[in-house]
Amino acid sequence: MSNFVPGIELSRAFYGEVVAPLVPGVAHSAALIGPGSEVLAFDTARSADHDWGPRVLVFVAPEAVAEVRAKVVAGLPARFRGFPTVFGYHGNMQPGVTVTELGQWLVERLGFDPRDGVSLLDWLSAPWQSLAEVTRGEVFHDGLDGAVTGGGLEAARAALSWYPRDVWRYVLACQWRRIAQEEPFPGRCGEVGDELGSAVVGARLAREVMRLALLLRRRYPPYAKWLGSALARMPGSTELGESLGAALAARSWRERQQGLSGAYARVAALQNRVALAEPVDERVRPFFDRPFEVIGGDRFAEALMASVSDPTIRDLPVVGCVDQLSDSTDLLMQPGRARPVTAAALGLKA
């Protein structure tokens, strides 16, 4: 376990020592982006048991794909630093080097090519995980910049680095709305003796708070497996994590409420510091005259929407981006499904 080399380091060396010498004089970009825990730097020795090895994506002009692919595959050694260069990846035995055209790859991953501009539907239909996969990882070489229309890989990544401010406000408002819709329920479930139901709703709310905290700090939340890891790596998240941990470990609804209330207050304070909207009172309060503490998530959603200047965004229903509409993996990872569902939910033209 102690000899584990993170996949990003392995792939960087693989490109420099093996792949780059196979494509001399060929205009290309090379990177480790897309699916894989190593792209987000969450891989460990456990990750190496499947879908893992020396990997590089090589992007070339469309007319050069077949020739470069054949040359690279023929020139690969059988192993690199002890790892096979042809291995099982998502059910197929294939070389660790993928040669393709950049625009095609981007459209397959996102449903659009950001170098052509990013529309409102593009932003709201692209899952957070996919946005993270394109903007994280590492670019080893970007020789397509200036060699193709629209620029190279770094141009695409720059276009997606973070939401425009009004889109950001909208997504945050929708995230607060998700909290508002269920925040009194842990107490109400517990009051009638349903501690299991209270715990389930409390866990749902903890997830929404975690995603909200990451969004406030300009980080695309990863999918469920890495959500806690992403929060733990976010500077200043220790106390928030402790509050959420206490809520999840609670055996009674009152203890659960105490942990959630502490978490709400912290993300409320963070929103006020980010200053995307008028400040909102950060204190929790009773839910009407019932003995349940809530933050009043709609107050924050309303403040954010009031600060939106783009009339198209301001008129959207406070429903959200595709991750806030659905958590179905089969929908989120298929742009052909995610885009029409998002367009239909928000009344946008596909």
Secondary structure, DSSP 8 states (H G I E B T S, - for coil): -TT---HHHHHHHHIIIIIGGGSTT---EEEE-SSSTTTTT---GGGGGSS-SS-EEEE--GGGHHHHHHHHHHH--SEETTEESEEEETTEEEESEEEE-HHHHHHHHHSS-GGG---HHHHHHS-HHHHHHHHSSEEEEETTTTTSTT--HHHHHHHTSS--HHHHHHHHHHHHHHHHHHTTHHHHHHHTT-HHHHHHHHHHHHHHHHHHHHHHTT-----HHHHHHHHHHSTT-HHHHHHHHHHHH-SSHHHHHHHHHHHHHHHHHHHHHHTSSS------EEETTEEEEE--HHHHHHHHHHT---HHHHTS-TT-SHHHH---HHHHT-HHHHHHHHHHHHT---
